[in-house]
Amino acid sequence: MKKVAKKKAKKVVKKAVKKVKKIAKVVKVKKEKAIAVVTHWYDHINVAVLKLSGTLSVGDKIKVKRGEEEFEEVIKSMQFDHEAIKTSKKGKDIAIQLKKKTKEGAEIFIVK
């Protein structure tokens, strides 16, 4: 009787593990990496000046966080010294245009 109960328990556990693995594949966790801080915000043109702590490129998906407020956006353009650039490296101050408003001190994360 005990052997039969153990076999049934093992089958139930295997089925449960398979279901959990399927669910884990469906739920993808987004990885975030801090990439910059907003040092200045131009409200009338929705442009943020960022101090980079990593590499950032046009087409990257970013998350902007400040306190409880956060939003995601894809970088469509960026500038360095009023000239369009496609990528920028750590240590530079660049400008990007955003659709939503933010403020100085907001953190920028790259979403993968």
MODELLER restraints for C-alpha pairs under 7 A, 6 or more apart:
rsr = mdl.restraints
at = mdl.atoms
rsr.add(forms.Gaussian(group=physical.xy_distance, feature=features.Distance(at['CA:30:A'], at['CA:111:A']), mean=6.44, stdev=0.5))
rsr.add(forms.Gaussian(group=physical.xy_distance, feature=features.Distance(at['CA:30:A'], at['CA:112:A']), mean=6.13, stdev=0.5))
rsr.add(forms.Gaussian(group=physical.xy_distance, feature=features.Distance(at['CA:31:A'], at['CA:111:A']), mean=5.81, stdev=0.5))
rsr.add(forms.Gaussian(group=physical.xy_distance, feature=features.Distance(at['CA:31:A'], at['CA:112:A']), mean=5.53, stdev=0.5))
rsr.add(forms.Gaussian(group=physical.xy_distance, feature=features.Distance(at['CA:32:A'], at['CA:109:A']), mean=5.70, stdev=0.5))
rsr.add(forms.Gaussian(group=physical.xy_distance, feature=features.Distance(at['CA:32:A'], at['CA:110:A']), mean=5.55, stdev=0.5))
rsr.add(forms.Gaussian(group=physical.xy_distance, feature=features.Distance(at['CA:32:A'], at['CA:111:A']), mean=4.81, stdev=0.5))
rsr.add(forms.Gaussian(group=physical.xy_distance, feature=features.Distance(at['CA:32:A'], at['CA:112:A']), mean=6.65, stdev=0.5))
rsr.add(forms.Gaussian(group=physical.xy_distance, feature=features.Distance(at['CA:33:A'], at['CA:109:A']), mean=5.13, stdev=0.5))
rsr.add(forms.Gaussian(group=physical.xy_distance, feature=features.Distance(at['CA:33:A'], at['CA:110:A']), mean=5.26, stdev=0.5))
rsr.add(forms.Gaussian(group=physical.xy_distance, feature=features.Distance(at['CA:33:A'], at['CA:111:A']), mean=6.82, stdev=0.5))
rsr.add(forms.Gaussian(group=physical.xy_distance, feature=features.Distance(at['CA:34:A'], at['CA:108:A']), mean=6.01, stdev=0.5))
rsr.add(forms.Gaussian(group=physical.xy_distance, feature=features.Distance(at['CA:34:A'], at['CA:109:A']), mean=4.29, stdev=0.5))
rsr.add(forms.Gaussian(group=physical.xy_distance, feature=features.Distance(at['CA:34:A'], at['CA:110:A']), mean=6.43, stdev=0.5))
rsr.add(forms.Gaussian(group=physical.xy_distance, feature=features.Distance(at['CA:35:A'], at['CA:52:A']), mean=5.96, stdev=0.5))
rsr.add(forms.Gaussian(group=physical.xy_distance, feature=features.Distance(at['CA:35:A'], at['CA:53:A']), mean=5.18, stdev=0.5))
rsr.add(forms.Gaussian(group=physical.xy_distance, feature=features.Distance(at['CA:35:A'], at['CA:54:A']), mean=5.16, stdev=0.5))
rsr.add(forms.Gaussian(group=physical.xy_distance, feature=features.Distance(at['CA:35:A'], at['CA:108:A']), mean=5.71, stdev=0.5))
rsr.add(forms.Gaussian(group=physical.xy_distance, feature=features.Distance(at['CA:35:A'], at['CA:109:A']), mean=5.25, stdev=0.5))
rsr.add(forms.Gaussian(group=physical.xy_distance, feature=features.Distance(at['CA:35:A'], at['CA:110:A']), mean=6.21, stdev=0.5))
rsr.add(forms.Gaussian(group=physical.xy_distance, feature=features.Distance(at['CA:36:A'], at['CA:50:A']), mean=5.97, stdev=0.5))
rsr.add(forms.Gaussian(group=physical.xy_distance, feature=features.Distance(at['CA:36:A'], at['CA:51:A']), mean=5.44, stdev=0.5))
rsr.add(forms.Gaussian(group=physical.xy_distance, feature=features.Distance(at['CA:36:A'], at['CA:52:A']), mean=4.36, stdev=0.5))
rsr.add(forms.Gaussian(group=physical.xy_distance, feature=features.Distance(at['CA:36:A'], at['CA:53:A']), mean=5.35, stdev=0.5))
rsr.add(forms.Gaussian(group=physical.xy_distance, feature=features.Distance(at['CA:36:A'], at['CA:107:A']), mean=6.07, stdev=0.5))
rsr.add(forms.Gaussian(group=physical.xy_distance, feature=features.Distance(at['CA:36:A'], at['CA:108:A']), mean=4.97, stdev=0.5))
rsr.add(forms.Gaussian(group=physical.xy_distance, feature=features.Distance(at['CA:36:A'], at['CA:109:A']), mean=6.96, stdev=0.5))
rsr.add(forms.Gaussian(group=physical.xy_distance, feature=features.Distance(at['CA:37:A'], at['CA:50:A']), mean=5.46, stdev=0.5))
rsr.add(forms.Gaussian(group=physical.xy_distance, feature=features.Distance(at['CA:37:A'], at['CA:51:A']), mean=5.48, stdev=0.5))
rsr.add(forms.Gaussian(group=physical.xy_distance, feature=features.Distance(at['CA:37:A'], at['CA:52:A']), mean=6.84, stdev=0.5))
rsr.add(forms.Gaussian(group=physical.xy_distance, feature=features.Distance(at['CA:37:A'], at['CA:105:A']), mean=6.00, stdev=0.5))
rsr.add(forms.Gaussian(group=physical.xy_distance, feature=features.Distance(at['CA:37:A'], at['CA:106:A']), mean=5.79, stdev=0.5))
rsr.add(forms.Gaussian(group=physical.xy_distance, feature=features.Distance(at['CA:37:A'], at['CA:107:A']), mean=4.65, stdev=0.5))
rsr.add(forms.Gaussian(group=physical.xy_distance, feature=features.Distance(at['CA:37:A'], at['CA:108:A']), mean=5.79, stdev=0.5))
rsr.add(forms.Gaussian(group=physical.xy_distance, feature=features.Distance(at['CA:38:A'], at['CA:48:A']), mean=6.21, stdev=0.5))
rsr.add(forms.Gaussian(group=physical.xy_distance, feature=features.Distance(at['CA:38:A'], at['CA:49:A']), mean=5.71, stdev=0.5))
rsr.add(forms.Gaussian(group=physical.xy_distance, feature=features.Distance(at['CA:38:A'], at['CA:50:A']), mean=4.57, stdev=0.5))
rsr.add(forms.Gaussian(group=physical.xy_distance, feature=features.Distance(at['CA:38:A'], at['CA:51:A']), mean=6.55, stdev=0.5))
rsr.add(forms.Gaussian(group=physical.xy_distance, feature=features.Distance(at['CA:38:A'], at['CA:104:A']), mean=5.06, stdev=0.5))
rsr.add(forms.Gaussian(group=physical.xy_distance, feature=features.Distance(at['CA:38:A'], at['CA:105:A']), mean=5.26, stdev=0.5))
rsr.add(forms.Gaussian(group=physical.xy_distance, feature=features.Distance(at['CA:38:A'], at['CA:106:A']), mean=5.30, stdev=0.5))
rsr.add(forms.Gaussian(group=physical.xy_distance, feature=features.Distance(at['CA:38:A'], at['CA:107:A']), mean=6.44, stdev=0.5))
rsr.add(forms.Gaussian(group=physical.xy_distance, feature=features.Distance(at['CA:39:A'], at['CA:49:A']), mean=5.66, stdev=0.5))
rsr.add(forms.Gaussian(group=physical.xy_distance, feature=features.Distance(at['CA:39:A'], at['CA:50:A']), mean=5.65, stdev=0.5))
rsr.add(forms.Gaussian(group=physical.xy_distance, feature=features.Distance(at['CA:39:A'], at['CA:51:A']), mean=6.50, stdev=0.5))
rsr.add(forms.Gaussian(group=physical.xy_distance, feature=features.Distance(at['CA:39:A'], at['CA:104:A']), mean=5.19, stdev=0.5))
rsr.add(forms.Gaussian(group=physical.xy_distance, feature=features.Distance(at['CA:39:A'], at['CA:105:A']), mean=6.25, stdev=0.5))
rsr.add(forms.Gaussian(group=physical.xy_distance, feature=features.Distance(at['CA:40:A'], at['CA:48:A']), mean=5.89, stdev=0.5))
rsr.add(forms.Gaussian(group=physical.xy_distance, feature=features.Distance(at['CA:40:A'], at['CA:49:A']), mean=5.07, stdev=0.5))
rsr.add(forms.Gaussian(group=physical.xy_distance, feature=features.Distance(at['CA:40:A'], at['CA:104:A']), mean=5.28, stdev=0.5))
rsr.add(forms.Gaussian(group=physical.xy_distance, feature=features.Distance(at['CA:41:A'], at['CA:47:A']), mean=5.98, stdev=0.5))
rsr.add(forms.Gaussian(group=physical.xy_distance, feature=features.Distance(at['CA:41:A'], at['CA:48:A']), mean=4.66, stdev=0.5))
rsr.add(forms.Gaussian(group=physical.xy_distance, feature=features.Distance(at['CA:41:A'], at['CA:49:A']), mean=6.36, stdev=0.5))
rsr.add(forms.Gaussian(group=physical.xy_distance, feature=features.Distance(at['CA:41:A'], at['CA:103:A']), mean=5.78, stdev=0.5))
rsr.add(forms.Gaussian(group=physical.xy_distance, feature=features.Distance(at['CA:41:A'], at['CA:104:A']), mean=6.07, stdev=0.5))
rsr.add(forms.Gaussian(group=physical.xy_distance, feature=features.Distance(at['CA:42:A'], at['CA:48:A']), mean=6.33, stdev=0.5))
rsr.add(forms.Gaussian(group=physical.xy_distance, feature=features.Distance(at['CA:46:A'], at['CA:97:A']), mean=5.74, stdev=0.5))
rsr.add(forms.Gaussian(group=physical.xy_distance, feature=features.Distance(at['CA:46:A'], at['CA:98:A']), mean=5.67, stdev=0.5))
rsr.add(forms.Gaussian(group=physical.xy_distance, feature=features.Distance(at['CA:46:A'], at['CA:99:A']), mean=6.80, stdev=0.5))
rsr.add(forms.Gaussian(group=physical.xy_distance, feature=features.Distance(at['CA:46:A'], at['CA:101:A']), mean=6.44, stdev=0.5))
rsr.add(forms.Gaussian(group=physical.xy_distance, feature=features.Distance(at['CA:47:A'], at['CA:95:A']), mean=6.47, stdev=0.5))
rsr.add(forms.Gaussian(group=physical.xy_distance, feature=features.Distance(at['CA:47:A'], at['CA:96:A']), mean=5.58, stdev=0.5))
rsr.add(forms.Gaussian(group=physical.xy_distance, feature=features.Distance(at['CA:47:A'], at['CA:97:A']), mean=4.31, stdev=0.5))
rsr.add(forms.Gaussian(group=physical.xy_distance, feature=features.Distance(at['CA:47:A'], at['CA:98:A']), mean=6.08, stdev=0.5))
rsr.add(forms.Gaussian(group=physical.xy_distance, feature=features.Distance(at['CA:48:A'], at['CA:95:A']), mean=5.54, stdev=0.5))
rsr.add(forms.Gaussian(group=physical.xy_distance, feature=features.Distance(at['CA:48:A'], at['CA:96:A']), mean=5.49, stdev=0.5))
rsr.add(forms.Gaussian(group=physical.xy_distance, feature=features.Distance(at['CA:48:A'], at['CA:97:A']), mean=6.28, stdev=0.5))
rsr.add(forms.Gaussian(group=physical.xy_distance, feature=features.Distance(at['CA:49:A'], at['CA:93:A']), mean=6.55, stdev=0.5))
rsr.add(forms.Gaussian(group=physical.xy_distance, feature=features.Distance(at['CA:49:A'], at['CA:94:A']), mean=5.56, stdev=0.5))
rsr.add(forms.Gaussian(group=physical.xy_distance, feature=features.Distance(at['CA:49:A'], at['CA:95:A']), mean=4.35, stdev=0.5))
rsr.add(forms.Gaussian(group=physical.xy_distance, feature=features.Distance(at['CA:49:A'], at['CA:96:A']), mean=6.61, stdev=0.5))
rsr.add(forms.Gaussian(group=physical.xy_distance, feature=features.Distance(at['CA:50:A'], at['CA:93:A']), mean=5.43, stdev=0.5))
rsr.add(forms.Gaussian(group=physical.xy_distance, feature=features.Distance(at['CA:50:A'], at['CA:94:A']), mean=5.36, stdev=0.5))
rsr.add(forms.Gaussian(group=physical.xy_distance, feature=features.Distance(at['CA:50:A'], at['CA:95:A']), mean=6.13, stdev=0.5))
rsr.add(forms.Gaussian(group=physical.xy_distance, feature=features.Distance(at['CA:51:A'], at['CA:91:A']), mean=6.47, stdev=0.5))
rsr.add(forms.Gaussian(group=physical.xy_distance, feature=features.Distance(at['CA:51:A'], at['CA:92:A']), mean=6.00, stdev=0.5))
rsr.add(forms.Gaussian(group=physical.xy_distance, feature=features.Distance(at['CA:51:A'], at['CA:93:A']), mean=4.67, stdev=0.5))
rsr.add(forms.Gaussian(group=physical.xy_distance, feature=features.Distance(at['CA:51:A'], at['CA:94:A']), mean=6.83, stdev=0.5))
rsr.add(forms.Gaussian(group=physical.xy_distance, feature=features.Distance(at['CA:52:A'], at['CA:90:A']), mean=5.06, stdev=0.5))
rsr.add(forms.Gaussian(group=physical.xy_distance, feature=features.Distance(at['CA:52:A'], at['CA:91:A']), mean=5.26, stdev=0.5))
rsr.add(forms.Gaussian(group=physical.xy_distance, feature=features.Distance(at['CA:52:A'], at['CA:92:A']), mean=5.68, stdev=0.5))
rsr.add(forms.Gaussian(group=physical.xy_distance, feature=features.Distance(at['CA:52:A'], at['CA:93:A']), mean=6.40, stdev=0.5))
rsr.add(forms.Gaussian(group=physical.xy_distance, feature=features.Distance(at['CA:53:A'], at['CA:90:A']), mean=4.72, stdev=0.5))
rsr.add(forms.Gaussian(group=physical.xy_distance, feature=features.Distance(at['CA:53:A'], at['CA:91:A']), mean=5.91, stdev=0.5))
rsr.add(forms.Gaussian(group=physical.xy_distance, feature=features.Distance(at['CA:54:A'], at['CA:89:A']), mean=5.90, stdev=0.5))
rsr.add(forms.Gaussian(group=physical.xy_distance, feature=features.Distance(at['CA:54:A'], at['CA:90:A']), mean=4.31, stdev=0.5))
rsr.add(forms.Gaussian(group=physical.xy_distance, feature=features.Distance(at['CA:55:A'], at['CA:88:A']), mean=5.66, stdev=0.5))
rsr.add(forms.Gaussian(group=physical.xy_distance, feature=features.Distance(at['CA:55:A'], at['CA:89:A']), mean=4.37, stdev=0.5))
rsr.add(forms.Gaussian(group=physical.xy_distance, feature=features.Distance(at['CA:55:A'], at['CA:90:A']), mean=5.61, stdev=0.5))
rsr.add(forms.Gaussian(group=physical.xy_distance, feature=features.Distance(at['CA:56:A'], at['CA:87:A']), mean=5.69, stdev=0.5))
rsr.add(forms.Gaussian(group=physical.xy_distance, feature=features.Distance(at['CA:56:A'], at['CA:88:A']), mean=5.44, stdev=0.5))
rsr.add(forms.Gaussian(group=physical.xy_distance, feature=features.Distance(at['CA:56:A'], at['CA:89:A']), mean=6.58, stdev=0.5))
rsr.add(forms.Gaussian(group=physical.xy_distance, feature=features.Distance(at['CA:57:A'], at['CA:86:A']), mean=5.61, stdev=0.5))
rsr.add(forms.Gaussian(group=physical.xy_distance, feature=features.Distance(at['CA:57:A'], at['CA:87:A']), mean=4.09, stdev=0.5))
rsr.add(forms.Gaussian(group=physical.xy_distance, feature=features.Distance(at['CA:57:A'], at['CA:88:A']), mean=6.36, stdev=0.5))
rsr.add(forms.Gaussian(group=physical.xy_distance, feature=features.Distance(at['CA:58:A'], at['CA:75:A']), mean=5.16, stdev=0.5))
rsr.add(forms.Gaussian(group=physical.xy_distance, feature=features.Distance(at['CA:58:A'], at['CA:76:A']), mean=5.64, stdev=0.5))
rsr.add(forms.Gaussian(group=physical.xy_distance, feature=features.Distance(at['CA:58:A'], at['CA:77:A']), mean=5.90, stdev=0.5))
rsr.add(forms.Gaussian(group=physical.xy_distance, feature=features.Distance(at['CA:58:A'], at['CA:78:A']), mean=6.94, stdev=0.5))
rsr.add(forms.Gaussian(group=physical.xy_distance, feature=features.Distance(at['CA:58:A'], at['CA:86:A']), mean=5.28, stdev=0.5))
rsr.add(forms.Gaussian(group=physical.xy_distance, feature=features.Distance(at['CA:58:A'], at['CA:87:A']), mean=6.32, stdev=0.5))
rsr.add(forms.Gaussian(group=physical.xy_distance, feature=features.Distance(at['CA:59:A'], at['CA:74:A']), mean=5.79, stdev=0.5))
rsr.add(forms.Gaussian(group=physical.xy_distance, feature=features.Distance(at['CA:59:A'], at['CA:75:A']), mean=5.13, stdev=0.5))
rsr.add(forms.Gaussian(group=physical.xy_distance, feature=features.Distance(at['CA:59:A'], at['CA:76:A']), mean=6.02, stdev=0.5))
rsr.add(forms.Gaussian(group=physical.xy_distance, feature=features.Distance(at['CA:60:A'], at['CA:74:A']), mean=5.67, stdev=0.5))
rsr.add(forms.Gaussian(group=physical.xy_distance, feature=features.Distance(at['CA:60:A'], at['CA:75:A']), mean=5.66, stdev=0.5))
rsr.add(forms.Gaussian(group=physical.xy_distance, feature=features.Distance(at['CA:61:A'], at['CA:73:A']), mean=5.72, stdev=0.5))
rsr.add(forms.Gaussian(group=physical.xy_distance, feature=features.Distance(at['CA:61:A'], at['CA:74:A']), mean=4.30, stdev=0.5))
rsr.add(forms.Gaussian(group=physical.xy_distance, feature=features.Distance(at['CA:61:A'], at['CA:75:A']), mean=6.38, stdev=0.5))
rsr.add(forms.Gaussian(group=physical.xy_distance, feature=features.Distance(at['CA:61:A'], at['CA:110:A']), mean=6.02, stdev=0.5))
rsr.add(forms.Gaussian(group=physical.xy_distance, feature=features.Distance(at['CA:61:A'], at['CA:111:A']), mean=5.53, stdev=0.5))
rsr.add(forms.Gaussian(group=physical.xy_distance, feature=features.Distance(at['CA:62:A'], at['CA:72:A']), mean=5.59, stdev=0.5))
rsr.add(forms.Gaussian(group=physical.xy_distance, feature=features.Distance(at['CA:62:A'], at['CA:73:A']), mean=5.48, stdev=0.5))
rsr.add(forms.Gaussian(group=physical.xy_distance, feature=features.Distance(at['CA:62:A'], at['CA:74:A']), mean=6.09, stdev=0.5))
rsr.add(forms.Gaussian(group=physical.xy_distance, feature=features.Distance(at['CA:62:A'], at['CA:108:A']), mean=6.52, stdev=0.5))
rsr.add(forms.Gaussian(group=physical.xy_distance, feature=features.Distance(at['CA:62:A'], at['CA:109:A']), mean=5.43, stdev=0.5))
rsr.add(forms.Gaussian(group=physical.xy_distance, feature=features.Distance(at['CA:62:A'], at['CA:110:A']), mean=4.46, stdev=0.5))
rsr.add(forms.Gaussian(group=physical.xy_distance, feature=features.Distance(at['CA:62:A'], at['CA:111:A']), mean=5.45, stdev=0.5))
rsr.add(forms.Gaussian(group=physical.xy_distance, feature=features.Distance(at['CA:63:A'], at['CA:70:A']), mean=6.80, stdev=0.5))
rsr.add(forms.Gaussian(group=physical.xy_distance, feature=features.Distance(at['CA:63:A'], at['CA:71:A']), mean=5.59, stdev=0.5))
rsr.add(forms.Gaussian(group=physical.xy_distance, feature=features.Distance(at['CA:63:A'], at['CA:72:A']), mean=4.27, stdev=0.5))
rsr.add(forms.Gaussian(group=physical.xy_distance, feature=features.Distance(at['CA:63:A'], at['CA:73:A']), mean=6.43, stdev=0.5))
rsr.add(forms.Gaussian(group=physical.xy_distance, feature=features.Distance(at['CA:63:A'], at['CA:108:A']), mean=5.73, stdev=0.5))
rsr.add(forms.Gaussian(group=physical.xy_distance, feature=features.Distance(at['CA:63:A'], at['CA:109:A']), mean=5.03, stdev=0.5))
rsr.add(forms.Gaussian(group=physical.xy_distance, feature=features.Distance(at['CA:63:A'], at['CA:110:A']), mean=6.30, stdev=0.5))
rsr.add(forms.Gaussian(group=physical.xy_distance, feature=features.Distance(at['CA:63:A'], at['CA:111:A']), mean=6.63, stdev=0.5))
rsr.add(forms.Gaussian(group=physical.xy_distance, feature=features.Distance(at['CA:64:A'], at['CA:70:A']), mean=5.35, stdev=0.5))
rsr.add(forms.Gaussian(group=physical.xy_distance, feature=features.Distance(at['CA:64:A'], at['CA:71:A']), mean=5.46, stdev=0.5))
rsr.add(forms.Gaussian(group=physical.xy_distance, feature=features.Distance(at['CA:64:A'], at['CA:72:A']), mean=6.27, stdev=0.5))
rsr.add(forms.Gaussian(group=physical.xy_distance, feature=features.Distance(at['CA:64:A'], at['CA:106:A']), mean=6.57, stdev=0.5))
rsr.add(forms.Gaussian(group=physical.xy_distance, feature=features.Distance(at['CA:64:A'], at['CA:107:A']), mean=5.85, stdev=0.5))
rsr.add(forms.Gaussian(group=physical.xy_distance, feature=features.Distance(at['CA:64:A'], at['CA:108:A']), mean=4.76, stdev=0.5))
rsr.add(forms.Gaussian(group=physical.xy_distance, feature=features.Distance(at['CA:64:A'], at['CA:109:A']), mean=6.47, stdev=0.5))
rsr.add(forms.Gaussian(group=physical.xy_distance, feature=features.Distance(at['CA:65:A'], at['CA:71:A']), mean=6.91, stdev=0.5))
rsr.add(forms.Gaussian(group=physical.xy_distance, feature=features.Distance(at['CA:65:A'], at['CA:106:A']), mean=5.54, stdev=0.5))
rsr.add(forms.Gaussian(group=physical.xy_distance, feature=features.Distance(at['CA:65:A'], at['CA:107:A']), mean=5.25, stdev=0.5))
rsr.add(forms.Gaussian(group=physical.xy_distance, feature=features.Distance(at['CA:65:A'], at['CA:108:A']), mean=6.47, stdev=0.5))
rsr.add(forms.Gaussian(group=physical.xy_distance, feature=features.Distance(at['CA:66:A'], at['CA:106:A']), mean=4.59, stdev=0.5))
rsr.add(forms.Gaussian(group=physical.xy_distance, feature=features.Distance(at['CA:66:A'], at['CA:107:A']), mean=6.40, stdev=0.5))
rsr.add(forms.Gaussian(group=physical.xy_distance, feature=features.Distance(at['CA:77:A'], at['CA:96:A']), mean=6.19, stdev=0.5))
rsr.add(forms.Gaussian(group=physical.xy_distance, feature=features.Distance(at['CA:77:A'], at['CA:97:A']), mean=6.92, stdev=0.5))
rsr.add(forms.Gaussian(group=physical.xy_distance, feature=features.Distance(at['CA:78:A'], at['CA:84:A']), mean=5.85, stdev=0.5))
rsr.add(forms.Gaussian(group=physical.xy_distance, feature=features.Distance(at['CA:78:A'], at['CA:85:A']), mean=5.87, stdev=0.5))
rsr.add(forms.Gaussian(group=physical.xy_distance, feature=features.Distance(at['CA:78:A'], at['CA:86:A']), mean=6.94, stdev=0.5))
rsr.add(forms.Gaussian(group=physical.xy_distance, feature=features.Distance(at['CA:78:A'], at['CA:94:A']), mean=6.79, stdev=0.5))
rsr.add(forms.Gaussian(group=physical.xy_distance, feature=features.Distance(at['CA:78:A'], at['CA:95:A']), mean=5.54, stdev=0.5))
rsr.add(forms.Gaussian(group=physical.xy_distance, feature=features.Distance(at['CA:78:A'], at['CA:96:A']), mean=4.60, stdev=0.5))
rsr.add(forms.Gaussian(group=physical.xy_distance, feature=features.Distance(at['CA:79:A'], at['CA:85:A']), mean=5.47, stdev=0.5))
rsr.add(forms.Gaussian(group=physical.xy_distance, feature=features.Distance(at['CA:79:A'], at['CA:94:A']), mean=5.70, stdev=0.5))
rsr.add(forms.Gaussian(group=physical.xy_distance, feature=features.Distance(at['CA:79:A'], at['CA:95:A']), mean=5.17, stdev=0.5))
rsr.add(forms.Gaussian(group=physical.xy_distance, feature=features.Distance(at['CA:79:A'], at['CA:96:A']), mean=6.62, stdev=0.5))
rsr.add(forms.Gaussian(group=physical.xy_distance, feature=features.Distance(at['CA:80:A'], at['CA:94:A']), mean=5.02, stdev=0.5))
rsr.add(forms.Gaussian(group=physical.xy_distance, feature=features.Distance(at['CA:80:A'], at['CA:95:A']), mean=6.53, stdev=0.5))
